[in-house]
Amino acid sequence: MRGKSCRSRTFRFETLERRALLAGDVTVTVTNHNVLIQSDNQDDTVVIQGTNNGGIEITSYDGTTINGQNVPFDIPSVNNLTIKMGDGNDHVALASPIVPTFIIGGGIPSQPLQQPIDIQGNLSISMGKGTDSVDVDYADISWGMTVGLGSGNSSVNVYNTTVNKNVDIRGGNGNDSINLSGTPVIYYTRVSPMPLATPASIIGLGPFQPTPPSNIVTHVQMVSLGTIIHGSVSIALGNGGDSIGLSQLRVDGSLMMTTGQGRDVISLGVAPTVFTPGSVNLIGTPATTTTPSTNVTIGGVLSLYTGNGGDDISMDSVQAKGIVLVTGQGADTVSVANATADVFFASLGGGDDSLDVGGGGDNIGSFLAFGGAGNDTFLNATSNSFKHKSLFLFEELG
């Protein structure tokens, strides 16, 4: 009788589980290490975390079920990873694991505490309509990455990630936010053997804290690796007040960005996250300060085309073969500092535009700027801080 009672309770519990599917369910299929993740039209959350053996674990934290279950779905290795989310306010997060690994020796260790998510093929993410968010934090992608956003106010954040081929990000209409940058990766350093780490929650750096004896020199180092794209990058956004932030980014190929109508905010190499000090001292030993580079380095041409609207564009510490900037109608504001390029071409559309190149440290071969209809202002184009070989400024009359 007790056995029947247990089965009855289990049946009622499973019924509640099936009701929870109305809040969101995700199906996962695996074929020859190719992973397909598909969601319904509810508000779903998918968290993909790397495992210590190079695989991934798929889970959620808001009640979304995985293949109808509330348990993680483990995959030992991944070739191509395809994620197709339906309509709804969805969140997809690829997060690196915290691995309690310690390195013998001083300075920056050769291996980080965190290991990147290993995707041996392509990463493809497609979001439906809704307010969606995509976070890729510390991944190593052997081929390319594509992200497609539907209409809605959505965001894409890519940190400390290496992509060996091209990156393509496309947004629909709405106020979208795109960020490619670097964030701190946690390192542990020691100079002699020590016990294993014990679980703890300290200084906001993760779930592991070493408990060394007093004669061990140990500290935590936070190093910002940045994002590296060995191919080219294309970012195309629809109408709306969009924002694009690029910092601590290297693109070996070209970088092209286009936005639709609306007031867009574009920040390239501006206001990076700076960590002072660069390491956190655990037991009173000296700590090394690490200041991450703010540079955005483009091997080819950096192209930016904005639609109509009063856009705000800032460039700081940008290096490219060539820079092409074309804005639409509206009172646009452009500021440039510490730029390096063989050619810088700017075409400002109609409206009372402002172009300031007096931030200092610029090294431009040929600089050409065309102002459209309106009362345009060219600031500091002849200052000593703006270094160039040739300068051409054109303004529409009448």
C-alpha positions as CSV (number, residue, x, y, z in Angstrom):
1,M,0.0,0.0,0.0
2,R,2.9,2.4,0.7
3,G,4.3,1.7,-2.7
4,K,0.9,2.6,-4.4
5,S,0.7,5.8,-2.3
6,C,4.2,6.8,-3.4
7,R,3.3,6.3,-7.1
8,S,0.1,8.3,-6.6
9,R,2.1,11.2,-5.2
10,T,4.6,11.0,-8.0
11,F,1.8,11.1,-10.6
12,R,0.3,14.2,-9.1
13,F,3.8,15.9,-9.0
14,E,4.4,15.1,-12.7
15,T,1.0,16.7,-13.5
16,L,2.2,19.9,-12.0
17,E,5.4,19.6,-14.0
18,R,3.4,19.4,-17.2
19,R,1.4,22.5,-16.2
20,A,4.8,24.3,-15.8
21,L,5.5,23.6,-19.5
22,L,3.1,26.5,-20.3
23,A,5.8,28.8,-18.9
24,G,8.4,27.6,-21.4
25,D,10.0,24.4,-22.6
26,V,13.1,23.9,-24.6
27,T,13.9,20.8,-26.7
28,V,17.5,19.6,-27.2
29,T,18.5,17.2,-29.9
30,V,22.1,15.9,-30.7
31,T,23.2,14.4,-34.0
32,N,26.9,13.6,-34.5
33,H,27.9,16.2,-31.9
34,N,25.8,18.8,-33.6
35,V,23.4,20.3,-31.1
36,L,20.0,21.9,-31.9
37,I,18.2,23.9,-29.2
38,Q,14.6,25.0,-29.9
39,S,12.1,26.8,-27.7
40,D,8.4,27.5,-27.8
41,N,6.7,31.0,-27.9
42,Q,6.8,31.4,-24.1
43,D,9.3,33.4,-22.1
44,D,12.3,31.0,-22.0
45,T,15.7,31.1,-20.5
46,V,18.6,28.9,-21.6
47,V,21.9,28.7,-19.8
48,I,24.7,26.9,-21.5
49,Q,27.8,26.4,-19.4
50,G,31.1,24.7,-20.2
51,T,32.2,21.6,-18.3
52,N,35.6,20.7,-17.1
53,N,36.0,18.0,-19.8
54,G,35.3,20.3,-22.8
55,G,31.5,19.7,-23.1
56,I,28.5,21.8,-22.2
57,E,25.7,21.6,-19.7
58,I,22.3,23.1,-20.7
59,T,20.0,24.3,-17.9
60,S,17.7,27.1,-16.9
61,Y,16.9,29.1,-13.7
62,D,13.4,30.5,-14.3
63,G,11.3,27.4,-14.5
64,T,12.0,26.7,-18.2
65,T,12.2,23.0,-18.7
66,I,14.8,21.1,-20.8
67,N,13.1,18.3,-22.8
68,G,10.3,18.4,-20.3
69,Q,12.6,17.9,-17.3
70,N,13.9,20.1,-14.6
71,V,17.4,18.6,-14.7
72,P,20.5,19.7,-16.6
73,F,21.2,18.2,-20.1
74,D,24.9,17.3,-20.5
75,I,26.7,16.9,-23.8
76,P,30.3,15.7,-23.8
77,S,31.5,17.6,-26.9
78,V,30.0,20.1,-29.3
79,N,30.6,20.6,-33.1
80,N,27.9,23.0,-34.3
81,L,25.6,24.7,-31.8
82,T,22.3,26.0,-33.2
83,I,19.8,27.8,-31.0
84,K,16.4,28.8,-32.3
85,M,14.2,30.7,-29.9
86,G,10.5,31.4,-30.6
87,D,8.6,34.6,-29.9
88,G,8.6,35.8,-26.3
89,N,11.0,37.5,-23.9
90,D,13.9,35.1,-24.1
91,H,17.4,35.0,-22.6
92,V,20.2,32.9,-23.9
93,A,23.5,32.8,-21.9
94,L,26.7,31.0,-22.7
95,A,28.8,31.1,-19.5
96,S,32.2,29.7,-18.8
97,P,32.7,27.4,-15.8
98,I,34.7,28.2,-12.7
99,V,37.5,25.5,-12.5
100,P,39.5,25.2,-9.3
101,T,42.9,25.0,-11.1
102,F,46.1,26.4,-9.5
103,I,49.3,27.4,-11.2
104,I,52.8,27.1,-9.7
105,G,54.9,30.2,-10.2
106,G,54.7,33.9,-9.9
107,G,53.2,36.5,-12.3
108,I,50.3,35.8,-14.6
109,P,49.7,32.0,-14.7
110,S,49.6,30.2,-18.0
111,Q,46.1,28.9,-17.5
112,P,43.1,30.8,-16.1
113,L,40.8,29.6,-13.4
114,Q,38.0,29.9,-15.9
115,Q,38.1,27.8,-19.0
116,P,36.4,28.9,-22.2
117,I,33.3,27.1,-23.7
118,D,34.6,25.0,-26.5
119,I,32.5,25.0,-29.7
120,Q,34.3,23.2,-32.4
121,G,32.1,24.4,-35.3
122,N,29.7,27.2,-35.8
123,L,27.5,29.0,-33.2
124,S,24.2,30.1,-34.6
125,I,21.6,31.9,-32.5
126,S,18.1,33.0,-33.8
127,M,15.8,35.0,-31.6
128,G,12.1,35.6,-32.3
129,K,10.0,38.7,-31.6
130,G,10.2,40.1,-28.1
131,T,12.6,41.7,-25.6
132,D,15.5,39.2,-25.9
133,S,19.0,39.0,-24.5
134,V,22.0,37.0,-25.7
135,D,25.2,36.8,-23.6
136,V,28.3,35.0,-24.8
137,D,31.0,35.1,-22.0
138,Y,34.4,33.5,-22.6
139,A,33.9,31.1,-25.5
140,D,36.3,29.6,-28.1
141,I,34.5,29.2,-31.4
142,S,36.4,27.3,-34.1
143,W,34.3,28.6,-37.0
144,G,31.8,31.5,-37.2
145,M,29.1,33.1,-35.1
146,T,25.7,34.4,-36.3
147,V,23.1,36.1,-34.1
148,G,19.7,37.1,-35.5
149,L,17.3,39.3,-33.4
150,G,13.6,39.8,-34.1
151,S,11.7,43.0,-33.6
152,G,11.8,44.3,-30.0
153,N,14.3,45.9,-27.6
154,S,17.0,43.2,-27.5
155,S,20.7,43.0,-26.5
156,V,23.8,41.0,-27.5
157,N,26.8,41.0,-25.3
158,V,30.0,39.1,-26.3
159,Y,32.9,39.1,-23.9
160,N,36.4,37.5,-23.9
161,T,35.5,35.3,-26.8
162,T,37.6,34.1,-29.7
163,V,35.9,33.4,-33.1
164,N,38.1,32.0,-35.9
165,K,35.9,32.9,-38.8
166,N,33.3,35.7,-39.4
167,V,30.7,37.2,-37.0
168,D,27.3,38.4,-38.2
169,I,24.8,40.1,-35.9
170,R,21.5,41.3,-37.3
171,G,18.7,43.1,-35.4
172,G,15.1,44.0,-36.2
173,N,13.2,47.1,-35.4
174,G,13.6,48.3,-31.8
175,N,16.1,49.8,-29.4
176,D,18.8,47.2,-29.6
177,S,22.1,47.1,-27.8
178,I,25.3,45.4,-29.1
179,N,28.5,45.0,-27.1
180,L,31.7,43.3,-28.0
181,S,34.3,43.7,-25.3
182,G,36.3,42.2,-22.5
183,T,35.6,41.5,-18.9
184,P,37.8,40.2,-16.1
185,V,38.9,36.5,-16.2
186,I,39.9,35.2,-12.9
187,Y,43.4,33.7,-12.3
188,Y,44.8,32.1,-9.2
189,T,48.6,32.2,-8.6
190,R,50.8,30.4,-6.1
191,V,54.5,29.8,-5.6
192,S,54.5,26.4,-3.8
193,P,52.1,23.4,-3.4
194,M,48.9,24.1,-1.5
195,P,45.7,22.3,-0.5
196,L,42.7,22.1,-2.8
197,A,40.3,25.0,-2.8
198,T,37.3,24.8,-0.5
199,P,33.8,26.1,-1.5
200,A,33.2,29.6,-0.3
201,S,31.7,32.9,-1.5
202,I,34.2,35.7,-1.2
203,I,35.0,39.0,-2.9
204,G,32.5,38.3,-5.6
205,L,35.0,36.3,-7.7
206,G,33.3,32.9,-7.8
207,P,32.5,29.9,-5.6
208,F,36.1,28.8,-4.9
209,Q,38.5,30.2,-2.4
210,P,41.9,28.7,-1.6
211,T,42.7,28.0,2.1
212,P,46.6,28.0,2.0
213,P,48.8,27.8,5.0
214,S,50.5,31.0,6.1
215,N,53.8,30.3,4.2
216,I,52.1,30.1,0.8
217,V,52.2,33.2,-1.4
218,T,48.8,33.3,-3.2
219,H,46.6,36.0,-4.8
220,V,43.8,36.3,-7.3
221,Q,44.6,38.0,-10.6
222,M,41.9,39.6,-12.8
223,V,42.9,39.8,-16.4
224,S,40.7,41.2,-19.2
225,L,41.4,39.2,-22.3
226,G,39.2,41.0,-24.7
227,T,37.4,39.6,-27.8
228,I,39.3,38.4,-30.9
229,I,37.7,37.8,-34.3
230,H,40.0,36.3,-36.8
231,G,37.6,37.0,-39.7
232,S,35.3,39.9,-40.4
233,V,32.4,41.4,-38.4
234,S,29.1,42.6,-39.8
235,I,26.5,44.4,-37.5
236,A,23.2,45.4,-39.1
237,L,20.4,46.9,-37.0
238,G,16.9,48.1,-37.9
239,N,15.0,51.2,-37.0
240,G,15.1,52.4,-33.4
241,G,17.4,54.0,-30.9
242,D,20.3,51.5,-31.1
243,S,23.6,51.4,-29.2
244,I,26.8,49.7,-30.2
245,G,29.8,49.5,-27.8
246,L,33.1,48.0,-28.9
247,S,36.1,47.9,-26.6
248,Q,39.1,45.7,-26.1
249,L,38.3,44.2,-29.5
250,R,40.5,42.9,-32.3
251,V,39.1,42.1,-35.8
252,D,41.6,40.7,-38.3
253,G,39.3,41.4,-41.3
254,S,36.9,44.3,-41.8
255,L,34.2,45.7,-39.6
256,M,30.9,47.0,-41.0
257,M,28.1,48.5,-39.0
258,T,24.8,49.8,-40.3
259,T,21.8,51.2,-38.3
260,G,18.4,52.4,-39.3
261,Q,16.4,55.5,-38.4
262,G,16.5,56.7,-34.9
263,R,19.0,58.3,-32.5
264,D,21.8,55.8,-32.2
265,V,24.8,55.8,-29.8
266,I,28.0,54.3,-31.1
267,S,31.0,54.0,-28.8
268,L,34.2,52.5,-30.2
269,G,37.0,52.0,-27.7
270,V,35.4,54.5,-25.2
271,A,35.1,54.1,-21.5
272,P,36.4,50.5,-21.0
273,T,36.2,48.6,-17.7
274,V,39.3,49.3,-15.8
275,F,40.3,47.2,-12.8
276,T,42.4,48.9,-10.1
277,P,44.2,47.1,-8.6
278,G,44.4,44.4,-11.3
279,S,44.6,41.6,-8.6
280,V,43.0,40.9,-5.3
281,N,45.3,40.0,-2.5
282,L,44.1,37.1,-0.4
283,I,46.8,36.8,2.3
284,G,48.7,40.1,2.3
285,T,51.2,39.5,-0.6
286,P,52.0,42.2,-3.2
287,A,49.5,42.4,-6.0
288,T,50.2,43.3,-9.7
289,T,48.1,46.0,-11.3
290,T,46.7,45.1,-14.7
291,T,45.3,47.9,-16.9
292,P,43.5,46.4,-20.0
293,S,44.0,47.9,-23.4
294,T,41.2,50.0,-24.7
295,N,42.1,49.6,-28.3
296,V,39.7,48.6,-31.1
297,T,42.0,47.2,-33.7
298,I,40.7,46.4,-37.2
299,G,42.9,44.7,-39.8
300,G,40.9,46.0,-42.7
301,V,38.4,48.8,-43.1
302,L,36.0,50.0,-40.4
303,S,32.7,51.2,-42.0
304,L,29.8,52.8,-40.1
305,Y,26.6,53.8,-41.8
306,T,23.8,55.4,-39.7
307,G,20.3,56.2,-40.7
308,N,18.4,59.4,-40.1
309,G,18.4,60.7,-36.6
310,G,20.6,62.7,-34.3
311,D,23.3,60.1,-33.8
312,D,26.1,60.3,-31.2
313,I,29.4,58.6,-32.3
314,S,32.6,58.4,-30.2
315,M,35.9,56.9,-31.3
316,D,38.8,56.5,-28.9
317,S,41.9,54.3,-29.5
318,V,40.7,52.9,-32.8
319,Q,43.2,51.5,-35.3
320,A,42.2,50.5,-38.8
321,K,43.5,50.4,-42.4
322,G,40.7,52.8,-43.3
323,I,37.8,54.4,-41.5
324,V,34.5,55.3,-43.4
325,L,31.8,57.2,-41.5
326,V,28.5,58.1,-43.2
327,T,25.6,59.6,-41.3
328,G,22.0,60.3,-42.4
329,Q,19.7,63.3,-41.8
330,G,19.8,64.8,-38.3
331,A,22.1,66.7,-35.9
332,D,24.9,64.2,-35.5
333,T,27.8,64.5,-33.1
334,V,31.1,62.8,-33.9
335,S,34.2,62.8,-31.7
336,V,37.5,61.1,-32.6
337,A,40.6,60.7,-30.4
338,N,43.7,58.5,-30.7
339,A,42.7,57.2,-34.1
340,T,45.1,55.5,-36.5
341,A,44.2,55.0,-40.2
342,D,45.7,55.5,-43.6
343,V,42.5,57.1,-44.7
344,F,39.6,58.6,-42.7
345,F,36.5,59.5,-44.7
346,A,33.5,61.2,-43.1
347,S,30.3,62.2,-44.9
348,L,27.7,64.0,-42.7
349,G,24.1,64.2,-43.9
350,G,21.7,67.1,-43.6
351,G,21.5,68.7,-40.2
352,D,23.6,70.8,-37.9
353,D,26.4,68.3,-37.4
354,S,29.5,68.4,-35.2
355,L,32.8,66.7,-35.9
356,D,35.6,67.0,-33.3
357,V,39.0,65.4,-34.0
358,G,40.9,67.2,-31.2
359,G,41.0,64.4,-28.7
360,G,44.7,64.0,-29.2
361,G,47.0,61.3,-30.4
362,D,45.4,60.9,-33.8
363,N,47.6,59.6,-36.7
364,I,45.7,59.9,-39.9
365,G,47.1,59.6,-43.4
366,S,44.5,61.4,-45.5
367,F,41.4,63.0,-43.8
368,L,38.4,63.9,-45.9
369,A,35.2,65.3,-44.4
370,F,32.0,66.3,-46.2
371,G,29.3,68.3,-44.4
372,G,25.8,68.1,-45.8
373,A,23.1,70.8,-45.7
374,G,23.0,72.5,-42.3
375,N,25.3,74.5,-40.0
376,D,28.1,72.0,-39.5
377,T,31.0,72.5,-37.1
378,F,34.5,71.1,-37.6
379,L,36.4,71.3,-34.3
380,N,40.2,71.1,-33.8
381,A,40.9,70.0,-37.4
382,T,43.9,72.2,-37.5
383,S,45.2,71.7,-33.9
384,N,48.6,70.3,-33.2
385,S,47.2,67.2,-31.5
386,F,45.5,66.2,-34.8
387,K,48.3,64.6,-36.9
388,H,47.7,64.0,-40.5
389,K,49.4,64.1,-43.9
390,S,46.6,65.7,-45.9
391,L,43.3,67.3,-44.8
392,F,40.2,68.1,-47.0
393,L,37.1,69.7,-45.5
394,F,34.0,70.3,-47.7
395,E,30.8,72.1,-46.7
396,E,27.6,72.4,-48.7
397,L,26.8,76.1,-49.5
398,G,23.4,77.7,-49.9
